[in-house]
Amino acid sequence: MQGNRGRTSLKSKLRREDPMREFDRLPPVLRGWLARAVLPWRPRSVQDAFQRAWSRTRSTELALEELDRIEMRLIARDSLQIWGADHPCAAGEARP
């Protein structure tokens, strides 16, 4: 079943907690990033990726930029598999 995610090649996981409760537990900066995200991220995934990036950079701004890069890589990979190499996002050139 496709649900409300549309056509995608990205993997999905079953949620064990209430997604809104997970979202509410995030720091404000991550809630803001997640609210503007293109993909349907799990709050825990965003927090884990942010923590890894922050531990390397010790900068909130650089860690958020890393989240943007991760998302763009996922979009590029999905676009290539779903729509092919002619799609603008398949080359990672444009943000949808």
C-alpha distances in whole Angstrom, upper triangle without the diagonal:
4,6,9,10,10,10,12,13,14,13,12,13,13,16,19,21,21,20,23,25,24,25,28,29,29,33,33,33,30,28,30,28,25,25,26,23,21,18,16,19,19,23,24,23,25,28,28,28,30,33,33,34,36,38,39,40,41,40,37,38,37,34,32,33,32,28,28,29,26,24,25,25,21,21,23,21,18,20,22,19,17,20,23,26,27,25,27,25,25,29,28,31,29,27,25
4,6,7,6,7,9,11,12,12,11,13,14,16,19,21,20,19,21,24,23,23,26,28,28,31,31,31,27,26,27,25,22,22,23,20,18,15,14,16,17,21,22,21,23,26,26,26,28,31,31,31,34,36,36,37,39,38,35,35,34,32,30,30,29,26,25,26,24,21,22,22,18,18,20,19,15,17,19,16,14,17,20,23,24,22,24,22,22,25,25,27,26,24,21
4,6,7,9,11,13,13,13,11,13,13,14,18,19,18,16,18,21,21,20,24,26,25,28,28,29,25,24,25,24,20,20,21,19,17,14,12,15,16,19,21,20,22,24,25,25,27,30,30,31,33,35,36,37,38,37,34,34,34,31,29,30,29,25,25,26,24,21,23,23,19,19,22,21,17,19,21,19,17,19,23,26,26,24,25,23,24,27,26,28,26,24,21
4,6,9,11,14,14,14,12,14,14,15,18,19,17,15,17,20,20,19,22,24,24,26,26,26,23,21,22,21,17,17,18,16,14,12,10,13,15,18,20,19,20,23,24,24,26,28,29,30,32,34,35,35,36,34,31,31,31,29,26,27,27,23,23,24,22,19,21,22,18,17,20,20,16,17,21,19,16,19,22,25,25,22,23,21,22,25,24,26,24,21,18
4,7,7,10,10,11,10,12,13,15,18,19,18,15,17,20,19,18,22,23,22,25,25,25,21,20,21,19,16,16,16,14,11,9,8,11,13,16,18,17,18,21,22,21,23,26,26,27,29,31,32,32,33,32,29,29,29,26,24,24,24,20,20,21,19,16,17,18,14,13,17,16,13,14,17,16,13,16,19,22,22,19,20,18,19,22,21,23,21,18,15
4,6,10,11,12,12,15,16,18,22,22,22,19,21,24,23,22,25,27,26,28,28,27,24,23,23,22,19,18,18,16,13,11,11,14,16,20,22,20,21,24,25,24,26,29,29,29,31,34,34,34,36,34,31,31,31,28,26,26,25,22,21,22,20,17,18,18,15,13,16,16,12,12,15,14,11,13,16,19,20,17,19,17,17,21,20,22,20,18,15
4,7,9,11,12,16,18,20,23,25,24,21,24,27,25,24,28,29,28,30,30,29,26,25,25,23,21,21,20,17,14,12,13,16,18,21,23,21,22,25,26,24,27,29,29,29,32,34,34,35,36,35,32,32,31,29,27,26,25,22,21,22,20,17,17,17,14,12,14,13,9,10,12,10,8,10,13,16,17,15,17,15,15,19,19,21,19,18,15
4,5,8,10,13,16,18,22,23,23,20,23,26,24,23,27,28,26,29,29,27,24,24,24,22,19,20,19,16,13,10,11,13,16,19,20,18,19,23,22,21,24,26,26,26,29,31,31,31,33,32,30,29,28,26,24,24,22,20,19,19,16,14,14,14,11,10,12,10,6,8,11,8,7,10,12,15,17,14,16,14,13,17,16,19,18,17,15
4,6,9,13,16,19,22,24,24,22,25,27,25,24,28,29,27,29,30,28,25,25,26,23,20,22,21,18,15,12,13,14,16,20,20,18,19,23,22,20,23,26,25,25,28,30,29,31,33,32,30,29,28,26,24,24,22,20,19,18,16,14,15,13,10,10,11,9,6,9,10,7,7,11,12,15,17,15,17,14,13,16,16,19,19,18,17
4,7,10,13,16,19,21,21,19,22,24,21,21,25,25,23,26,27,25,22,22,23,20,17,19,19,15,13,10,10,11,13,16,17,14,15,19,18,17,20,22,21,22,25,26,26,27,29,29,27,26,25,23,21,21,19,17,17,16,13,12,13,11,8,9,11,9,7,10,12,10,10,13,15,17,19,17,18,15,14,17,16,19,19,17,16
4,7,10,13,16,18,19,17,20,22,20,20,24,24,23,25,27,25,22,22,24,21,18,20,20,17,15,12,11,11,12,15,15,13,15,18,17,16,20,22,21,22,25,26,26,28,30,29,27,28,26,23,22,23,20,18,19,18,15,14,16,14,11,12,15,12,10,14,15,13,13,17,18,20,23,21,22,19,18,20,19,23,22,20,20
4,7,9,13,15,16,14,17,19,17,17,21,21,20,24,25,24,20,20,22,20,17,19,19,16,15,11,10,10,9,13,13,11,14,17,16,16,19,21,21,22,25,26,27,28,30,29,27,28,27,24,22,23,21,18,19,20,16,15,17,16,13,14,17,15,13,16,18,16,16,19,21,23,25,23,24,21,20,23,22,25,24,22,21
4,6,9,12,13,12,16,17,15,16,20,19,19,23,24,24,20,20,22,21,17,19,21,18,18,14,11,10,9,12,11,11,14,16,15,16,19,20,20,22,24,25,27,28,29,29,27,28,27,24,23,25,22,19,21,21,18,17,20,19,16,18,20,18,17,20,22,20,20,23,25,27,29,27,27,24,24,26,25,28,27,24,24
4,7,9,11,11,14,15,14,16,19,19,19,23,25,25,21,21,23,22,19,20,22,20,20,16,13,12,10,13,12,13,16,17,17,19,21,22,23,25,27,28,29,31,31,31,29,30,30,26,25,27,25,22,24,25,21,20,23,23,19,21,24,22,20,23,25,23,22,26,28,30,32,29,30,27,27,30,28,31,30,27,26
4,6,7,7,11,12,10,13,15,15,16,20,22,23,19,18,21,20,17,18,21,19,19,16,13,12,8,10,10,12,14,15,16,18,20,20,22,24,25,26,28,30,30,30,27,29,29,25,24,26,24,21,23,25,21,20,23,23,20,22,25,24,22,25,27,25,25,28,30,32,34,31,32,28,29,31,29,32,30,27,26
4,7,9,12,11,10,13,15,15,17,20,22,24,20,19,23,22,19,21,23,22,23,19,16,15,11,12,11,13,16,16,16,19,21,21,22,25,26,27,29,31,30,30,28,30,30,26,26,28,26,23,26,27,24,23,27,26,23,25,28,27,25,28,31,29,28,32,34,36,38,35,35,32,32,34,32,35,34,31,30
4,6,9,8,7,10,12,12,14,18,20,21,18,17,20,20,17,19,22,20,22,19,16,14,11,11,10,13,15,15,16,19,20,20,22,24,25,26,29,30,29,29,26,28,29,25,24,27,26,23,25,27,24,23,27,27,24,26,29,28,26,29,32,30,30,33,35,37,39,35,36,32,33,35,33,35,34,30,29
4,6,5,6,9,10,11,13,17,18,20,17,15,19,19,16,17,20,19,21,18,15,14,11,10,11,14,15,16,17,20,21,21,24,25,26,27,30,31,30,29,26,28,29,26,24,27,26,23,25,27,24,23,26,27,24,25,29,28,27,29,32,31,30,33,35,37,38,35,35,32,33,35,33,35,33,29,28
4,5,5,6,9,10,11,15,16,17,14,12,15,16,12,13,16,15,17,15,11,10,7,7,9,12,12,13,15,17,18,19,21,23,23,25,27,28,27,27,23,25,26,23,21,24,23,19,21,24,21,19,23,24,21,22,26,25,23,26,29,28,27,29,32,34,35,31,31,28,29,32,29,31,29,25,24
4,5,5,6,9,10,13,14,16,13,11,14,15,12,12,15,15,17,16,13,12,10,9,11,14,14,14,17,19,19,20,23,24,24,26,28,29,28,26,23,25,26,23,21,24,24,20,22,25,23,21,24,26,23,24,27,28,26,28,31,30,29,31,34,36,36,33,33,29,31,33,30,32,30,26,25
4,5,5,6,9,12,14,16,14,12,15,16,14,14,18,18,20,19,16,14,11,9,11,14,14,14,16,19,18,19,22,23,23,25,28,28,27,26,23,25,26,23,22,25,25,21,23,26,24,23,26,28,25,26,30,30,28,31,33,33,32,34,37,38,39,36,35,32,34,35,33,34,32,29,28
4,5,5,7,11,12,14,11,10,14,14,12,13,17,16,18,17,14,11,8,6,7,11,11,10,13,15,15,16,18,20,20,21,24,25,24,23,20,22,23,20,19,22,21,18,20,23,21,20,23,24,22,23,27,27,26,28,31,30,30,32,34,36,37,34,33,30,31,33,30,32,30,26,26
4,5,5,9,10,11,9,7,10,11,9,10,13,13,16,15,12,10,8,6,8,11,10,10,13,15,14,16,18,19,19,21,24,24,23,22,18,20,21,18,16,20,20,16,18,21,19,18,21,23,21,22,25,26,25,27,30,29,29,31,33,34,35,32,31,28,29,31,28,30,27,24,23
4,6,8,9,12,10,8,11,13,11,12,15,16,19,18,16,14,12,9,11,14,13,12,15,17,16,17,20,21,20,22,25,25,24,22,19,21,23,20,18,22,22,19,21,24,22,21,25,26,25,25,29,29,28,30,33,33,32,34,37,38,39,35,34,31,33,34,31,32,30,27,26
4,7,9,11,10,9,12,14,12,14,17,17,20,19,17,15,12,9,10,13,12,10,13,16,14,15,18,19,18,20,23,23,21,21,17,20,22,19,18,21,21,18,21,24,22,21,25,26,25,26,29,30,29,31,34,34,33,36,38,39,40,36,35,32,33,35,31,33,31,28,28
4,6,8,6,6,9,10,10,11,14,14,18,17,15,13,11,7,9,11,9,7,11,13,11,12,15,16,15,17,20,20,18,17,14,16,18,15,14,17,17,15,17,20,19,18,22,23,22,23,27,27,27,29,31,32,31,33,35,36,37,33,32,29,31,32,28,30,28,25,25
4,6,5,6,9,10,11,12,15,15,19,19,18,15,14,10,12,14,11,9,12,14,11,12,15,15,13,16,19,18,16,15,11,14,16,14,13,16,17,15,17,20,19,19,22,24,23,25,28,29,28,30,33,33,33,35,37,37,38,35,33,30,32,32,29,30,28,25,26
4,5,5,6,9,10,10,13,14,18,19,18,16,15,12,14,16,12,11,15,16,13,14,18,17,15,18,21,19,17,15,12,13,16,14,12,16,17,15,17,20,20,19,22,24,24,24,27,29,28,30,33,34,33,35,36,37,37,34,32,29,31,32,28,29,27,23,24
4,6,5,6,9,10,11,12,16,17,17,15,15,12,14,15,11,11,14,14,10,12,15,14,13,16,18,16,15,12,9,10,13,11,9,12,14,12,13,17,17,16,19,21,21,22,25,26,26,28,30,31,31,33,34,34,35,31,29,26,28,29,25,26,24,21,22
4,5,5,6,8,10,10,14,14,14,11,11,9,10,11,7,7,11,11,8,11,14,13,12,15,17,16,15,13,10,11,13,10,8,12,12,10,12,15,14,14,17,19,18,19,22,24,23,25,28,29,28,30,31,32,33,29,27,24,26,27,23,25,23,19,20
4,6,5,6,9,10,13,14,13,11,11,8,11,12,9,10,13,14,12,14,17,16,16,19,21,20,19,17,13,14,16,14,12,15,16,13,14,17,17,15,18,21,20,20,23,25,24,25,28,29,29,30,32,32,33,30,28,25,27,28,25,26,23,20,20
4,5,5,7,9,12,14,14,13,14,11,14,15,11,12,16,15,13,16,18,17,17,20,21,20,19,17,13,13,15,14,10,13,15,12,13,16,17,15,17,20,20,19,23,24,24,25,28,29,28,29,31,31,32,28,26,23,26,27,23,24,21,18,18
4,5,5,6,10,11,12,10,12,10,13,12,9,11,14,12,10,14,16,14,15,18,19,18,18,15,12,11,13,11,8,10,12,9,9,13,13,11,14,16,16,16,19,21,20,22,25,26,25,26,28,28,29,25,23,20,23,23,20,20,18,15,16
4,5,5,8,9,8,7,9,8,11,10,8,10,13,12,11,14,16,16,16,19,21,20,20,18,14,14,16,13,10,13,13,10,10,14,13,11,14,16,15,15,19,20,19,20,23,24,23,25,27,27,28,24,23,20,22,23,20,21,19,15,15
4,6,9,10,10,10,11,10,14,14,11,13,17,16,15,18,20,19,20,23,24,23,23,20,17,17,18,16,13,15,16,13,13,16,16,13,16,19,17,17,20,22,20,21,25,25,24,25,28,28,29,25,23,21,23,25,21,22,19,16,15
4,7,9,10,11,13,13,16,15,12,15,18,16,15,19,20,19,19,23,24,22,23,20,16,15,17,16,12,13,15,12,10,14,14,11,13,16,16,14,18,20,19,19,23,24,23,23,25,26,26,22,20,18,21,22,18,19,16,12,12
4,6,7,8,11,11,14,12,10,13,15,14,14,17,18,17,18,22,22,21,22,20,17,16,16,15,11,12,13,9,8,12,11,8,10,13,12,11,14,16,15,16,19,20,20,21,22,23,23,20,18,15,18,19,16,17,14,11,11
4,7,9,12,14,16,14,13,16,18,16,16,20,21,19,21,24,24,24,25,23,20,19,19,17,14,14,15,11,10,12,11,8,9,12,10,9,12,14,12,13,16,17,16,17,19,20,20,16,15,12,15,17,14,15,12,9,8
4,6,9,12,14,12,11,15,16,14,16,19,19,19,21,24,24,24,25,23,21,20,20,18,15,15,15,11,11,12,11,7,10,11,9,8,12,12,11,12,15,16,15,16,19,20,21,17,17,13,15,17,15,17,15,11,10
4,7,9,12,10,10,14,15,14,16,19,20,20,22,24,25,25,26,24,21,21,22,19,16,18,17,13,13,15,13,10,13,14,11,11,15,15,13,15,18,18,17,19,21,23,24,20,20,17,18,21,18,21,18,15,14
4,6,8,7,7,10,11,11,12,15,16,16,18,21,22,22,23,22,19,19,19,16,14,16,15,11,12,14,11,9,13,14,11,12,16,16,14,17,19,19,19,21,23,24,26,22,22,18,20,21,19,21,19,16,16
4,5,5,6,9,10,11,12,14,16,17,18,20,22,23,23,22,19,20,21,17,16,18,16,13,15,17,14,12,16,17,14,16,19,18,17,20,23,22,22,24,26,27,29,26,26,22,23,25,22,25,23,20,20
4,5,5,6,9,10,11,12,14,15,16,18,20,21,21,20,17,18,19,15,14,17,16,12,15,17,15,14,17,18,16,18,21,21,20,23,25,25,25,27,29,30,32,28,28,24,25,27,24,26,24,21,21
4,5,5,6,9,10,10,12,14,15,16,19,20,20,20,17,19,19,15,15,18,16,13,16,18,15,15,19,19,17,19,22,22,21,24,26,26,26,29,30,31,33,30,29,26,26,28,25,28,26,23,23
4,5,5,6,8,10,11,12,14,15,17,18,19,19,16,18,17,14,13,15,13,10,13,14,11,11,15,15,13,16,19,18,18,21,23,22,23,26,27,28,30,27,26,22,23,24,21,24,23,20,21
4,6,5,6,8,10,11,12,14,16,16,17,16,13,14,14,11,10,12,11,8,11,13,10,10,14,15,13,15,18,18,18,21,23,23,24,26,27,28,29,26,25,21,22,23,20,23,22,19,19
4,6,5,6,9,10,10,12,14,15,15,14,12,14,14,11,11,14,12,10,13,15,13,14,17,18,17,19,22,22,22,25,27,27,27,30,31,31,33,30,29,25,26,27,24,26,25,22,23
4,5,5,6,9,10,11,13,14,15,15,14,16,15,11,12,15,12,10,14,15,12,14,17,17,16,19,21,21,21,24,26,26,27,29,30,30,32,30,29,25,26,26,23,26,25,23,24
4,5,5,6,9,10,11,12,13,13,12,14,12,8,9,11,8,7,11,11,9,11,14,14,13,16,18,18,19,22,23,24,25,27,27,27,29,27,26,22,22,23,20,22,22,20,21
4,5,5,6,8,10,10,11,10,8,10,10,6,7,10,8,7,10,12,10,12,15,16,16,18,20,21,22,24,26,26,27,29,30,29,31,28,27,23,24,24,21,23,23,20,22
4,5,5,6,9,10,10,10,10,12,11,8,10,13,11,10,14,15,13,15,18,18,19,21,23,23,24,27,28,29,30,32,33,32,34,32,30,27,27,27,24,26,26,24,26
4,6,5,7,9,10,11,11,13,11,8,11,13,10,10,14,14,12,15,17,17,17,20,22,22,23,26,27,27,29,31,31,31,33,31,29,25,26,26,23,25,25,23,25
4,5,5,6,8,8,9,10,8,5,8,9,7,8,11,11,11,13,15,15,17,19,20,21,23,25,26,27,29,30,30,29,31,29,27,24,24,24,20,23,23,21,23
4,5,5,5,6,6,9,7,5,9,10,9,10,13,14,14,16,18,19,20,22,24,24,26,28,29,30,32,33,34,33,34,32,30,27,28,27,24,25,25,23,26
4,6,6,8,10,12,11,9,12,14,12,13,17,16,16,19,21,21,22,25,26,26,28,30,31,32,34,35,35,35,37,34,32,29,30,29,26,28,28,26,29
4,6,8,11,12,9,8,12,13,11,13,16,15,15,18,20,19,21,24,24,25,27,29,30,31,33,34,34,33,35,33,31,28,28,27,24,26,27,25,28
4,5,8,9,7,7,10,11,10,12,15,14,15,18,19,20,22,24,24,25,28,29,30,32,33,35,34,33,35,33,30,27,28,27,23,25,25,24,27
4,7,9,8,8,11,13,12,14,17,17,18,20,22,22,24,26,27,28,30,32,33,34,36,37,37,36,38,35,33,30,31,30,26,28,28,26,29
4,5,5,6,9,10,11,12,14,15,17,19,20,21,23,24,26,27,29,30,32,33,35,36,36,34,36,33,31,28,29,28,24,25,25,23,26
4,6,5,6,9,10,11,12,14,15,17,18,20,21,23,24,26,27,28,30,32,33,34,34,33,34,32,29,26,28,27,24,24,24,21,24
4,5,5,6,9,10,11,13,14,16,17,19,20,21,23,25,26,27,29,31,31,32,32,31,32,29,27,24,26,25,21,22,21,19,22
4,5,5,6,9,10,10,12,14,15,17,19,20,21,23,24,25,27,29,30,31,31,29,31,28,25,23,24,23,19,20,20,18,21
4,5,5,6,9,10,11,13,14,15,17,19,20,21,23,24,26,27,29,30,30,29,30,28,25,22,24,23,19,21,20,18,21
4,5,5,6,9,10,11,12,14,15,17,18,20,21,22,24,26,27,28,28,28,29,26,23,20,22,22,18,19,18,16,18
4,5,5,6,9,10,11,12,14,15,16,18,20,21,23,25,25,26,26,25,26,23,21,18,20,19,15,16,15,14,16
4,5,5,6,9,10,11,12,14,15,17,18,20,21,23,24,25,25,24,26,23,21,18,19,18,15,16,16,15,17
4,5,5,6,9,10,11,12,14,15,17,18,20,21,22,23,24,24,25,22,20,17,18,18,15,16,16,13,16
4,5,5,6,9,10,10,12,14,15,16,18,20,21,21,22,21,22,19,17,14,16,15,12,13,12,10,12
4,5,5,6,9,10,10,12,14,15,16,19,20,20,20,19,21,18,16,13,14,13,10,12,12,11,13
4,5,5,6,9,10,11,12,14,16,17,18,20,20,19,21,19,17,13,14,14,11,14,14,12,14
4,5,5,6,9,10,11,12,14,16,16,17,18,18,19,16,15,11,13,13,10,13,12,10,11
4,5,5,6,9,10,10,12,14,15,16,16,15,16,14,12,8,10,10,6,9,9,7,9
4,5,5,6,9,10,11,12,14,15,15,14,16,14,13,9,9,9,7,10,11,10,12
4,5,5,6,8,10,11,12,14,14,14,16,14,14,10,10,11,9,13,13,11,12
4,5,5,6,8,10,10,11,12,12,14,11,10,7,7,10,8,11,10,8,9
4,6,5,6,9,10,10,10,9,11,9,9,5,4,6,5,8,9,9,10
4,6,5,6,9,10,10,10,13,11,12,8,6,9,9,12,13,13,13
4,5,5,6,8,9,11,13,10,12,9,8,11,11,14,14,13,12
4,5,5,5,7,8,9,7,8,6,5,9,9,11,11,11,10
4,6,6,4,5,8,7,9,8,5,8,10,12,13,14,14
4,6,6,8,11,10,13,11,8,12,13,16,16,17,16
4,6,9,11,9,12,11,9,13,14,16,16,16,14
4,7,7,6,10,9,8,12,13,15,15,15,14
4,6,6,9,10,7,10,12,14,15,16,15
4,6,8,9,6,7,10,12,13,15,15
4,6,9,7,8,11,11,12,15,14
4,6,5,8,9,10,10,12,11
4,6,6,7,6,6,9,9
4,5,5,6,5,7,7
4,5,8,9,10,11
4,5,8,11,12
4,6,8,10
4,7,10
4,6
4
